[in-house]
Amino acid sequence: MTGILPRGSEVGSWVWTLLEVGLAHLWWIGGVALIAAAGWCAVAVWWRRWAVRELADRTRVELVPATTFDPDMAEVGRVAGRLARVRSAGGRLPRRAAAVRIRVAAGAEGRLQYWWEGPERSAGVLRLSGYRRVEVVTPRAHCEQQRIRFADAAPLERGGEW
């Protein structure tokens, strides 16, 4: 080899040598691939079961705003920042188990009811409202998740435009 790049004949001989070695040890390469696939499947199943276990053990708090509740943008920003920290307060969790869910429903007398749900590990951060004139209590009634249906409206495709 006189230049920087090898000649075509040298590359061909290298590829042929690798092919011969690979065919001679095909059972070994297949075994390693099989073990790697089995290990990946085992980790994926373990990760999913961990996420399901953490999703089953979530905490919920209810926010009860006063009738004079009217937050300014700075206050909303502070609370949004606090909700963003819930994930890091929970420690290392699967992404879907570490998420914060905000539920809003119409309650009695047309008043809105707010719930924050998150990992049990970060319950302390969820219990800190951050809003003035908002009381954080344990939920009185379970929020029923209802599907919203629109008459004569075709569903949007993922990534579709409004």
C-alpha positions, -999 to +999 in steps of 0.1 A: +000+000+000+018+031-012-010+057-010-034+068+016-063+047+003-059+009-003-062-006-037-093-022-048-078-057-048-067-052-011-102-041-001-117-071-019-093-095-001-102-079+033-139-083+026-134-119+015-114-127+046-142-111+068-168-131+049-149-164+054-144-157+092-181-147+095-193-178+078-170-200+099-184-185+131-220-179+120-234-199+149-215-176+173-227-144+156-263-157+156-261-166+193-248-131+202-276-115+181-302-138+198-289-129+233-289-092+224-325-094+211-337-113+242-319-088+265-336-059+247-370-075+250-365-082+287-355-046+294-385-033+273-409-055+293-394-044+326-395-007+316-432-010+306-442-028+338-423-002+358-442+026+340-476+008+346-468+004+383-459+040+386-490+051+367-511+031+391-496+050+420-502+086+412-514+114+434-541+139+426-548+173+441-578+196+435-574+233+431-603+254+444-601+290+432-618+318+450-645+337+432-621+366+428-593+345+412-577+363+383-540+355+380-516+378+361-491+364+335-462+364+359-481+342+383-491+318+355-454+316+345-443+308+380-468+280+384-460+266+349-423+265+360-432+247+392-453+222+372-423+217+349-402+207+379-425+179+389-407+156+366-373+162+381-387+160+416-400+125+409-365+112+402-358+088+374-391+075+360-403+064+326-414+095+306-451+086+305-452+079+343-434+112+351-458+134+332-482+159+349-518+157+339-541+187+343-578+179+343-605+205+340-642+198+343-674+217+348-686+212+384-717+221+403-733+255+395-711+259+364-679+264+383-647+249+368-629+222+388-592+217+384-571+187+392-534+181+389-521+145+387-486+134+390-462+109+403-465+100+440-429+108+445-434+145+436-467+149+455-451+177+476-445+199+445-481+193+433-495+204+466-478+238+463-503+258+443-483+289+437-515+308+429-528+334+453-565+329+462-564+292+453-568+264+479-552+230+473-573+202+487-575+164+484-601+156+456-637+154+468-650+136+437-633+115+411-630+132+377-647+110+351-629+111+318-655+116+291-648+116+254-658+148+237-677+141+205-685+166+178-715+160+155-706+157+118-669+164+124-643+142+108-613+134+130-580+151+123-551+131+111-520+133+132-501+164+122-531+178+104-540+214+104-569+230+123 
